[in-house]
Amino acid sequence: MLANSFSPKIYNLHSEHGFGPDEADKTLLRRDLFRRFSLRNTETVLVPSLNLENIALNTWHIPKEKIVYIPNGVDIAKFEKNEPSFIIPGFQKQTDETIIGTIAPLALKKILAA
């Protein structure tokens, strides 16, 4: 995400997952400022909660049209047909593009806090 903060170079989809114990009550100013700076040229910011959506809008100043709310959990109905039926809206891989993605597990401390 920081690579695109100076000028957009690559399509960047950023996902937020929540906060650690140090931000349980309130986000930290230094991290808010870093996110505001580093996410300013990000195409899309995924958030798993309405609270994170509110923070992205009002604290990090991400435009509403760049925020996608995807609730936690898995919609198992999408897998009943055993065929890919879910696509990121508007996403079209070009033949000359390499897509790099990551999936991160939920940290144990966040599971225990739930």
N, C-alpha and C positions, 0 to 999 in steps of 0.2 A: 504494500500500500504506500509506503514511503517513496518508492521509485517514481510514482506518478504525481507526487506532491508538487514538483516544480513545473512539469508540463506533462500532459497525458501522452504516454508512450504505448501502453498496452491496455487491453480490456481488463479491468480489475473488478472483481466481485469480492467484497469483504463481508465476513460474517462475525457478528458479536455473539457471545454466549453467556454473558453475565459478568459478575465481578467476584473478586476474592473477599476474604474477611476484612481487609483494610478498606474496602469500599462498601461494606454491608449497609451502612447508614447513609453515606453520602459519597458521591464520586469525588476523586481527588483532582484538584485544579490542574496540576501538571499533566495528568493523563487526559483530562478534558481538552487542554490546549494542544497536546500532541495529536489527539484524534481529530480535532478541528483542522489542524494544519495538514496532517497526512491523508485525511479522507476527502479533502476538498476536490480532487479530480477523480475520485473513484466513481465508476459508473453506477454501481448498485451496492447498497449496504443491507444485508439480511439481518433481521432481528427476530428472536424467538419469543418476545413478550411485548405487551403493550407498554410496559414501563420502559424497556429499552428503546422502543419506537419514540416515546416521549423525550427521552434523553437525547437521542440522535437528532430529533427535530429542534429542541429548545436549548440544549446545552452545547451540542457539537455543531449546530446550524447546518445540518444536512438537509437539502431540499426534499420536500415530501415525495416528489416524483422519483427520487433515487432510493427511497426506503421501501423494502419489501418485508412485510410481516409474514413469517411462516411459523405457526405455533409449534411448540414442542410436541413430539409424538410422531407416530407413523400412521398414515391413513391406509389401513390394510385393504380397504376396498380397491385401491389402485393396483393391488397385486393379485386380485382374484382371477383375472383373465390370463395371468402369467405372460403378459406382453408389456413392453415399455409404452406407457400411455401418459407419462409425465415429462414435460419439457419446460425449461425455463422460458417464459414468454419473451419473444423477441430475440432469443439467442439462436444464431445460425453459425455453425462452425464452418470456416472457410478451408478449402483444401490445403492452403499453404500455412495454416495455423497449427500451432501445438498448444494443446490445452493442459494446463497444470492445475490440479485441484488437491484439496486436502479435506479429510474428515477427521475431526478430533474427538476423542472420548470425553465424556463428562468427568471432570475431576472428582475424586472421592470426597473431598471436602465439600463440594457442592451437592453431591448426592446426600451426604450426611446432614447438610443444612436444610434440605427440603422437607 
